[in-house]
Amino acid sequence: MDIMRKMLAAKIHRATVTQANVDYEGSIALSYKLVEAAQLLPYEAVQVWNITSGSRFETYTIVNPEDTKDICVNGAAAHLVKPGDLVIIARFVWLAEGECKNFQPRIVFVDADNKIKTIQNTETKIKQLTPH
């Protein structure tokens, strides 16, 4: 039996929340450019880590068809953020252990206006552990 590991597949790093709307079914609305850059799908589950407050939650993505800097957290999760908060938006994937060694998560770095600065595929580095 092959062991499965949960690996970071992609993240949008240090994005700025621009809106929080409790009167919505739930989700995080992102520009299509960010969704595309992070290789996310509409309605895909993501974890959101609030750098400013330390709160964490899971929701799903919806795509804003406009080219906008807005990142809006909706529904109950809107109680966990406020405009101006910095967040990391991450998605994970389950991989067979043999696939993990060469796996490269996609990291999208954004500026204070949520515009993409750089995109990196970060190589997984596994060191040989030696017994103590």
HUDA-V722235 format. One record per residue. N is the residue number from 1. RES is the residue in three letters. D_FIRST is the distance of its C-alpha to the first C-alpha in Angstrom with 2 decimals. Layout:
n: (N,N)
res: (RES,RES)
d_first: (D_FIRST,D_FIRST)
This chain:
n: (1,2,3,4,5,6,7,8,9,10,11,12,13,14,15,16,17,18,19,20,21,22,23,24,25,26,27,28,29,30,31,32,33,34,35,36,37,38,39,40,41,42,43,44,45,46,47,48,49,50,51,52,53,54,55,56,57,58,59,60,61,62,63,64,65,66,67,68,69,70,71,72,73,74,75,76,77,78,79,80,81,82,83,84,85,86,87,88,89,90,91,92,93,94,95,96,97,98,99,100,101,102,103,104,105,106,107,108,109,110,111,112,113,114,115,116,117,118,119,120,121,122,123,124,125,126,127,128,129,130,131,132)
res: (MET,ASP,ILE,MET,ARG,LYS,MET,LEU,ALA,ALA,LYS,ILE,HIS,ARG,ALA,THR,VAL,THR,GLN,ALA,ASN,VAL,ASP,TYR,GLU,GLY,SER,ILE,ALA,LEU,SER,TYR,LYS,LEU,VAL,GLU,ALA,ALA,GLN,LEU,LEU,PRO,TYR,GLU,ALA,VAL,GLN,VAL,TRP,ASN,ILE,THR,SER,GLY,SER,ARG,PHE,GLU,THR,TYR,THR,ILE,VAL,ASN,PRO,GLU,ASP,THR,LYS,ASP,ILE,CYS,VAL,ASN,GLY,ALA,ALA,ALA,HIS,LEU,VAL,LYS,PRO,GLY,ASP,LEU,VAL,ILE,ILE,ALA,ARG,PHE,VAL,TRP,LEU,ALA,GLU,GLY,GLU,CYS,LYS,ASN,PHE,GLN,PRO,ARG,ILE,VAL,PHE,VAL,ASP,ALA,ASP,ASN,LYS,ILE,LYS,THR,ILE,GLN,ASN,THR,GLU,THR,LYS,ILE,LYS,GLN,LEU,THR,PRO,HIS)
d_first: (0.00,3.80,6.45,9.33,12.84,16.13,18.55,22.25,22.92,26.70,29.59,33.31,34.82,38.01,39.14,42.25,42.40,45.58,45.59,44.28,45.01,44.32,45.90,42.99,39.93,37.56,35.83,36.56,38.80,38.42,40.33,38.86,39.11,36.82,34.32,34.35,34.21,31.12,29.52,29.46,29.95,32.49,31.11,27.94,26.94,28.01,28.56,32.10,33.04,36.79,37.91,41.40,40.70,37.21,36.09,32.71,31.78,29.62,31.32,31.16,33.09,36.14,37.95,41.58,43.01,45.65,45.43,45.86,45.14,44.50,41.35,41.83,39.73,40.42,40.32,39.52,37.85,41.30,42.31,39.91,41.52,44.98,46.41,46.26,43.03,40.59,36.99,33.66,31.83,28.09,25.18,21.49,18.47,14.72,13.07,9.83,10.47,11.75,14.21,15.70,17.74,20.06,20.10,23.68,24.69,28.08,30.77,34.04,36.98,39.97,43.52,45.50,46.24,42.59,43.27,40.58,41.41,38.42,34.91,32.43,28.96,27.88,25.71,22.83,23.88,21.47,23.47,22.49,22.82,24.86,25.04,28.34)
